Amino acid sequence: MQFDEMGDLSGKTLMLLPGTACDYQTNFAAVLDRLKEKYHLICVNYDGFDGSDLVFPGMIPVTEKIEKYILENYGGKIDGAVGSSLGSSFVGQLIQRRNVHLDHGIFGSPDLDQSGKLSAWLQSKLVVPLLAGFAGNEKKRAKTKAKLKSFFEMDDEMAERFTGCFAKFSPESIRNEYYTDLLTWLEEDIHVENTQVHFIYAAKMGSRYLKRYKKYFRDPDIREFNMQHEQWLFGGEQYTVPVLDAIDEFMGMTASERTECLTND
């Protein structure tokens, strides 16, 4: 596991948890510098996605390592955590398990899919070879980049970054990540005192996801954005800026504090 700390070390602590088959350097590339201006960032790369020879062991063992880091380095409490897509599953587990405390759990466009072992096995058998094969050769790589640019409005550099992730991580780690995420369930109506739950809702994903957010968490703060799944991370300033502003609001940053950060920049 890799934990890199950076940014305003006197600011509020904000953990960044990347999504499927991704490291934080790629997942948060478009926003990392701007978040560093305002927050004390704790950026996480999971086993299997951290440059080591380890294989991703499963969602719960990785959650336990994240909890251990927070307990040993922050006395069991941080100000907030942003989970991108699958990374939101870790945010949910950190809140649900109650071994550490988050003041703010921020869920980035999660699907929160859950299934039994047979269904998870079948889905991983179908989906993971597609993910791992996206960059199998130059023709597939070019096709993948074209789809990312068309669907998510990525520029060429960002499409290259994400396509590269599919090539550099082992299919076994990608499979374990995808499979165990489906098996890692959330309770319904989760509520932890003094923890606020916030959702970045990408409306173009569909309303069924909105229903899930309300099912698993009591009275979540849901902000709707007219975008595709996590498009704020790679789809242009018209998507990025409103979500960054929302994160500042979630974390309790005042308008004057935001202005000061922009002025210092």
NORNORHU-V129228 format. One line per field, one symbol per residue. ss: DSSP state (a for helix, b for strand, c for the rest). phi: phi as a letter, one per 20 degrees, with the letter a starting at -180 (. if undefined). A space follows every 50 residues. Layout:
ss=???
phi=???
This chain:
ss=cbbbbbbcccccbbbbbccccccaaaaccccaaaaacccbbbbbbccccc ccccccccaaaaaaaaaaaaaaaaccbbbbbbbbccaaaaaaaaaaaccc bbbbbbbbccccccccaaaaaaaaaaaaaaaaaccccaaaaaaaaaaaaa aacccaaaaaaaaaaaaaccaaaaaaaaaaaaaccccccbcccccbbbbb bbaaacaaaaaaaaaabcccbbbbbcccccaaacccaaaaaaaaaaaaaa ccccaaaaaaaaaac
phi=.ccddanefeeffcedcfeglbdffegdgfcgfffffdceededcfgncd neefdgepffgfgfffgfffffdcmnbcfabddelggfffgffgfffmec cdfcdddelfelfcbefffffffffeefgfffefcfbfffffffffffff fdmfefffffgfffffeedfgfffffffffffeeedfelfbcgmdddcce eegffofffgffgffecelfeddecebeglffebdoffeffffffffgfg enfffffffffffff
